[in-house]
Amino acid sequence: MVAKISIGNSLYGALTYNGEKINKERGRLLDTNKIYNDGSGTVNIHRAYEDLMRWIPTSSRTERPMMHISLNPHPDDKLSDTDFTRLAHEYMEKMGFADMPYMIYKHEDIERHHVHIVALRVGTDGRCISDRNNFYKNKKVCRELEQKYGLKVAEREKITPDMPIKKIDPEGDIKRQVANTVKMVGMRYKFQTLGEYNAVLSLFNVRCDVADGRVNGREYHGLVYFATDADGNTIATPFKASRLGKFAGRDAIEGRFERAKDKIDVVPTKRKVADVLAQSAGKDDFVEKLKAQNIDVVFRYTDEGRIYGVTFIDHNTMSVLNGSRLGKEYSANALNARFSQGQQTNPQPSQTPVQPVVPVPVPNSNTSQGQSTSTSGAGNSSSTSATQQTQNGGTANNGNGGDYDLTLPGLDLFQPGQSFNPDEEEFRRRMQRKKKKGHRLKF
C-alpha cells in the first residue's frame, strides 16, 4: 500500500475536490470521525467545512491546518467498503491522528479504487501536530497493515531514465499520469520559455498555464496543469502544481529555464531542420521528414489558419526550440509564407485553384485611346478601376467578397488566436511599440 500525505492551507479546496467527485457518483463517503455523517454516502460540502472549522480554535496561528492523505493498495488487492473503512481508521490511529476530526472518501473514478482522507492537524489547544519523521513512520505503518491484512507490497512507481513518456490515458489515474509526465519532461528536456515547455508537454496531452491572483489579500504566483485530448480540450479537473509536487512548481520550472540557457546547442537541430526544409515539398512533407529525423514540430495557428508560432522538439539533443532561435528563416512568419506559397502553387484537388492574374497593359496617356477608355460607359468602369489599382501597385479585387488580401504580409502574424501563446503575445506587443532589438524574452 502506498500512502501519500499532503499538508496544506486550503481545507475548503480539499473538501470540494473530494465532495464533488463522490457526489457525481464516482465514489462515496465511507465514514467520518467527529464530523456529522448522514450515512447516505454523499456529503454536504459547506456543512462539512463548517463542522471542521469549529474544531480549530481562533487562537491558532498554524498556516497549514489540514492534511490530505491518500491510501492506495496494490491494484491486485480488491477491498470492500468495510475493508477500506477499517484500514483507514487503523492507519490514522497508528500515525497518531486518531483524535483528529477527519473524513474518509472512497474514489471509484479509476479502476484502482483507493481512499482519500481529509483531516485537521491542529488540536483543540491550537497547537499543530508535529509531522517530524512522518515519512519513515508512514512507510512503517503501511508495511504493518500490509502484513496484518494480507495485502501485496506496493511501492511508488520510480521514474527511470529509460522509462517512456506516454500520452494521457483518460481511463487511467489522470493525476498520477500528469505528475509523471511533468516530472519526466522536466528531467529530460531543455526549454527556456513557457511556450517551449508547453510545446513538449502537448506531445503527451498535457498543458500548463500560469495562475496569478490574490486571495485574502495575499498574492500568489503559480502554475496549473491540464490533461487534454488530442485536440487540446481539457478532459479532467485541472491540478495545481502543489498537488503534483515541487518539481512541477513555478520556482522549479523557472529554474529549468535559466539552467537550459547554458546547456542548449542549437547547431545540431538547425542543421537537420535546414536539410529537411530544403528537400520538403510542403508543410506535411516537412513534418514527416523531421519526424524521421526524430524531431517533432508543433505549429500554432490563428483562427484563420495562419501559422503564428512554431517550436521544434529535438529528441536527439532533448532540446526544445522556438523557430526564431534557429534563425529568421525558421520563424513562424517565414514558414507561414513558404508553405502558403506552396499551397497556392500546388493546390489540393479539394481546393478551388487560384486564378492567375492577367497583367493589364498600361495605356499611353498621350493617346486618344487611353482617354476614351477612361471616359467609356459603366460597363467598362470596373475594368478601369482594376487597371488603376494595378498601376498603383495594388491587387485588383475581383468582386467576390474581397478574395484578394490588400494588406502587407506578416502584419497580422502575431495576433493571438485559438492557440494563444504568452511568449509570442509579448513579442507582438514589443513589435507594435516599434522597439529596436531587445533582450531575449524571459518567462
Buried (B, 14 or more C-beta within 10 A) or exposed (E): BBBEBBBBEBBBBBBBBBBEBBBEEEBBBBBBBBBEBEEEBBBBBEEBBEBBEEBBEEEBEBEBBBBBBBBBBBEEBEBEBEBBBBBBBBBBEBBBBEEBBBBBBBBBBBEBBBBBBBBBBBBEEEBBBEBEEBEEBBEEBBEEBBEEBEBEEBEEEEBEEEEEBEBBEBEEBBBBBBBBBBBBBBEBBBBBBBBBBBBBBBBBBBBBEEBEEEEEEEEEEBBBBBBBEEEEEEEBEBBBBBBBEEBBBBEBBBEBBEEBEEEBEBEEBBEBBBEBBEEBEBBEBBBEBBEEBEBBBBBBBBEEEBBBBBBBBBBEBBBBBBBBBBEEBBBBBBBBBBBBEBEEEEEEEEEEEEEEEEEBEEBEEEEEEEEEBBEEEEEBEEEBEBBEBBEEEEEBBEEEEEEEEEEEEEEBBBBBBEBEBBBBBBBBEBEEEEEEEEEEBEB
